[in-house]
Amino acid sequence: MQEVIFEKTGLPSEVLELKESPMPQPKEGQVLIKVTARNINPSDIMFIRGMYGITPVLPSSAGFEAAGVVEKGDAGGILKEGTRVMFSAIGTWKEYVCVPASLAIPIPEGMPDEVACQAFVNPMTAYGMLEKSGLKEGDWLLITAGASAFGKFALQMAKERGIKVAATVRHDDQIEYLEKMGADLVINSEKEKIQKVLPEKTDGGVHVVFDAVGGTLGAKALASLRPKGKMMVFGALSLENMPVNSGLMIFNNLQIEGFWLSTWMDETDPKTRGQAFLKVFGFLMKDDSKIDIAGKFPLAAFKEALNSYEMPGRNGKILLVS
């Protein structure tokens, strides 16, 4: 089978290569899945660069999230051959993957693979962060990198709860797009001082920030919080640490906390976790939910896919499909 692997960490363009590998054989309790679609997430890039919370065991395949069809079911009969499933695993940029049957989720009828392969990481992170945020109807939420896949999921889910949403972007053409999706305020952070504009236009500052960027923009977003506000950090797209104003933290009684989906899932009881999946899948299946795809590439064309992923102002997910 073909798989995209790296034997050392570094820039994806420099370390990734396509190789022929033996077909994996499922162990007890596992199923063999023929992968049909994978999406490229920022976490995938950070994993390849050795900057993620999980250290790769080299050589390693890339990718954490995918959809596919069960090629060989498990002995316990949890998943039968031919079942369409979505799953998360370490290394999904390959033609076949073995995963525990208990961790593969049957794809709801009517959900295409292109949606199923991105139905876990971003929408579940958005749902989990909203649950943990304490935001109420009428409160203000700021989403940095608002035009990202996560940003658009979080925007739509927040609006369903009656939360007011502000978002930062870096390209003017993304402003109207997010406004049409329901954003109450969209600011081009390359042109405006968000730490000045946001407090003026949100009656004193936002209640919560979902920050995916870090660095200087993260610091400006922190300064956009109202007293007793909270920043939830879940990404570092800038690849820079956020400089923290200690005086601002002290005198405005602000909070900064991290959010990692893996930890939230581990700490959530099975019943609540099941309800979360049902709500997220229900959202994804709604006719008016926006799930953007900017490009689809075969696995062998992963270099072209990565070039498209890095395109400034990209509006939608880049997928590797089989």
C-alpha positions in Angstrom: 0.0 0.0 0.0 1.0 3.6 -0.4 1.6 5.9 2.6 3.0 9.3 3.2 5.7 9.1 5.9 8.5 11.1 7.5 11.7 9.7 9.0 12.7 12.9 10.8 10.7 15.9 12.0 10.8 19.1 10.0 9.0 21.1 7.4 6.5 18.9 5.6 7.8 20.0 2.2 11.3 18.7 3.2 10.6 15.5 5.2 7.5 13.9 3.8 7.7 11.2 1.1 5.4 8.7 -0.5 6.4 5.0 0.0 5.2 1.5 -0.6 4.6 -0.3 2.6 3.3 -3.8 3.6 -0.5 -4.0 4.2 -1.2 -3.7 7.9 -2.8 -6.7 9.7 -5.4 -6.0 12.3 -4.8 -7.3 15.8 -7.4 -8.7 18.2 -10.2 -6.2 18.6 -9.1 -4.1 15.6 -10.6 -3.6 12.1 -8.8 -3.0 8.9 -10.1 0.2 7.2 -9.6 1.3 3.6 -9.2 5.1 3.9 -11.2 7.2 1.5 -10.7 10.8 2.8 -8.4 12.6 5.1 -8.3 16.3 5.9 -5.2 18.4 6.6 -5.3 20.1 10.0 -2.8 22.5 11.7 -2.1 19.7 14.3 -0.9 17.5 11.4 1.7 20.0 10.4 2.8 20.6 14.0 3.1 16.8 14.5 5.3 16.5 11.4 7.5 19.4 12.7 7.8 17.8 16.1 5.9 20.7 17.8 2.7 18.9 18.8 1.7 17.4 22.2 2.2 13.9 20.8 5.8 12.9 19.9 6.0 10.9 16.7 7.6 7.5 16.8 9.7 7.6 13.7 9.3 6.7 10.9 5.7 7.8 11.1 2.8 8.5 8.8 1.1 11.9 9.1 -2.5 12.8 9.8 -4.9 12.2 12.7 -8.4 12.2 11.2 -10.0 10.3 8.3 -13.0 8.4 7.0 -13.1 5.1 5.2 -14.7 1.7 4.8 -14.2 -1.4 6.9 -12.2 -3.9 4.8 -12.0 -6.6 7.5 -14.3 -6.6 10.5 -13.4 -7.5 14.1 -14.0 -10.9 15.6 -16.4 -9.5 18.1 -18.7 -8.2 15.4 -18.7 -4.6 16.5 -18.0 -3.4 13.0 -18.7 -5.5 9.9 -17.1 -5.4 6.5 -18.5 -2.6 4.3 -19.3 -0.3 7.2 -18.5 3.3 6.5 -16.6 4.8 9.5 -14.9 8.0 10.7 -11.9 7.7 13.0 -8.9 9.4 14.6 -5.6 7.6 14.7 -1.9 8.5 14.5 -1.0 8.3 10.9 -4.0 8.4 8.5 -2.2 9.5 5.3 -2.0 6.0 4.0 -4.3 3.7 2.0 -5.1 1.3 4.9 -5.2 1.7 8.7 -5.9 -0.7 11.6 -7.8 0.8 14.5 -9.7 -0.6 17.5 -13.2 -1.3 16.5 -14.5 0.5 19.6 -12.9 3.7 18.4 -14.2 3.8 14.9 -17.6 5.6 14.5 -20.1 4.6 11.9 -20.8 7.4 9.5 -24.5 8.6 9.7 -26.5 7.8 6.6 -26.4 10.7 4.1 -23.1 12.2 5.4 -20.5 12.2 2.6 -16.9 11.1 3.2 -15.7 14.6 2.6 -17.7 15.8 5.6 -17.1 12.7 7.8 -13.3 13.0 7.5 -13.5 16.4 9.2 -16.4 15.6 11.6 -14.3 15.0 14.7 -11.3 17.3 15.5 -12.6 20.8 14.6 -16.4 20.5 15.3 -15.9 18.5 18.5 -13.3 21.0 19.7 -15.7 23.9 19.0 -18.5 22.1 20.8 -16.3 21.2 23.8 -14.9 24.7 24.1 -18.4 26.2 24.0 -19.5 23.8 26.7 -16.5 24.7 28.9 -16.5 28.4 28.2 -19.5 29.4 30.4 -20.8 31.7 27.7 -24.5 32.6 27.9 -27.0 34.0 25.5 -26.1 37.6 24.7 -22.4 37.2 25.7 -19.6 38.1 23.4 -17.1 35.6 22.0 -14.0 36.5 20.0 -12.6 33.9 17.6 -9.1 34.5 16.3 -8.5 33.1 12.8 -12.2 33.3 12.3 -12.2 32.0 8.7 -10.5 28.8 9.6 -12.5 25.5 9.6 -12.6 25.6 13.4 -13.6 29.3 13.4 -16.5 28.7 11.1 -17.7 25.7 13.1 -17.5 27.7 16.4 -19.2 30.7 14.8 -22.2 28.7 13.7 -22.5 26.7 16.9 -22.2 29.8 19.0 -24.9 31.6 17.0 -27.2 28.7 17.6 -26.8 29.4 21.4 -27.6 33.1 21.0 -24.0 34.1 21.6 -22.6 37.3 19.9 -19.5 36.5 17.8 -16.6 38.7 16.8 -13.9 37.3 14.6 -10.4 38.3 13.4 -9.3 37.7 9.8 -6.3 38.8 7.7 -8.0 39.3 4.3 -10.8 41.7 3.5 -12.7 39.2 1.3 -13.2 37.0 4.4 -15.1 39.8 6.2 -18.3 39.7 4.2 -18.1 35.9 4.1 -18.2 35.6 7.9 -20.8 38.3 8.2 -23.1 36.3 5.9 -22.5 33.3 8.2 -23.8 35.3 11.1 -20.7 37.0 12.7 -21.7 40.2 14.5 -18.3 41.8 14.1 -15.4 40.9 11.8 -12.1 42.8 12.0 -9.0 42.6 9.7 -6.3 42.3 12.3 -3.7 43.4 9.7 -5.4 46.8 9.4 -7.1 47.5 12.7 -6.1 47.5 16.3 -8.4 44.9 17.7 -7.5 45.7 21.3 -9.0 49.2 20.7 -11.9 48.4 18.3 -13.3 45.4 20.2 -13.9 47.1 23.5 -15.5 50.0 21.7 -17.9 47.8 19.7 -18.7 45.2 22.3 -19.6 47.5 25.2 -16.4 47.0 27.2 -14.8 43.9 25.7 -15.6 40.3 24.9 -16.4 37.8 27.6 -14.3 34.9 26.2 -11.6 34.5 23.5 -11.0 31.3 21.6 -7.4 31.7 20.4 -5.8 29.6 17.8 -2.9 31.9 16.9 -0.9 32.9 19.9 2.0 35.4 19.4 1.2 39.1 19.1 -2.3 38.6 17.9 -3.0 36.5 21.0 -1.7 39.3 23.2 -4.0 41.8 21.5 -7.0 39.4 21.8 -6.2 39.1 25.6 -6.4 42.9 25.8 -9.8 42.8 24.2 -11.3 40.9 27.1 -13.6 42.7 29.6 -12.8 42.5 33.3 -13.1 38.9 34.6 -12.9 37.6 31.0 -11.3 34.4 29.9 -9.1 33.3 27.1 -9.1 29.7 26.0 -6.0 28.8 24.0 -6.2 25.7 21.7 -3.7 26.5 18.9 -0.5 28.3 18.0 -0.8 29.0 14.3 1.8 31.8 14.6 4.3 29.3 16.0 5.1 32.0 18.6 4.5 32.2 22.3 2.1 34.8 23.4 3.6 37.7 25.4 1.4 38.2 28.5 0.8 41.6 30.1 0.9 40.7 33.8 -0.6 44.0 34.9 -3.6 43.5 32.6 -4.1 40.0 34.0 -3.9 41.2 37.6 -6.0 44.4 37.5 -8.7 43.0 35.1 -8.8 39.6 36.9 -8.4 37.7 33.6 -8.0 34.0 33.1 -6.0 32.1 30.5 -6.5 28.3 30.1 -5.5 25.7 27.6 -7.9 23.4 25.8 -6.9 20.1 24.1 -9.7 17.9 22.7 -8.0 14.7 23.8 -7.9 15.8 27.4 -11.5 17.0 27.3 -12.7 13.7 25.8 -10.8 11.7 28.4 -12.3 13.7 31.2 -15.9 13.6 29.9 -18.1 10.8 31.0 -19.3 8.4 28.3 -22.9 9.6 28.4 -21.9 13.2 27.9 -19.5 12.2 25.2 -22.2 10.4 23.4 -24.5 13.3 23.6 -21.7 15.6 22.2 -21.3 13.3 19.2 -25.0 13.3 18.5 -25.2 17.1 18.7 -22.2 17.6 16.5 -23.4 15.1 13.9 -26.8 16.7 14.0 -25.2 20.1 13.3 -23.1 18.7 10.4 -26.1 17.1 8.8 -28.2 20.3 8.8 -28.9 21.7 5.4 -27.8 25.3 6.4 -24.5 24.3 8.1 -21.5 25.6 6.1 -18.7 23.0 5.6 -16.2 24.4 3.1 -13.8 22.3 1.0 -11.2 24.2 -0.9 -9.6 21.3 -2.7 -9.3 17.5 -3.1 -6.1 15.7 -4.0 -5.1 12.1 -4.4 -2.7 10.8 -1.7 0.1 10.7 -4.3 -0.4 14.4 -4.9 0.2 15.3 -1.2 2.8 18.0 -2.2 0.3 19.8 -4.3 -2.2 19.5 -1.4 0.2 21.0 1.0 0.9 23.9 -1.4 -2.9 24.6 -1.5 -3.1 24.2 2.3 -0.4 27.0 2.6 -2.3 29.3 0.2 -3.0 32.7 1.9 -6.7 33.4 2.3 -7.7 29.8 1.6 -11.4 29.3 2.3 -12.1 25.7 3.1 -10.4 22.4 4.0 -7.8 20.6 1.8 -8.5 16.9 1.6 -6.5 13.9 0.6 -8.9 11.4 -1.1 -8.7 7.9 -2.5 
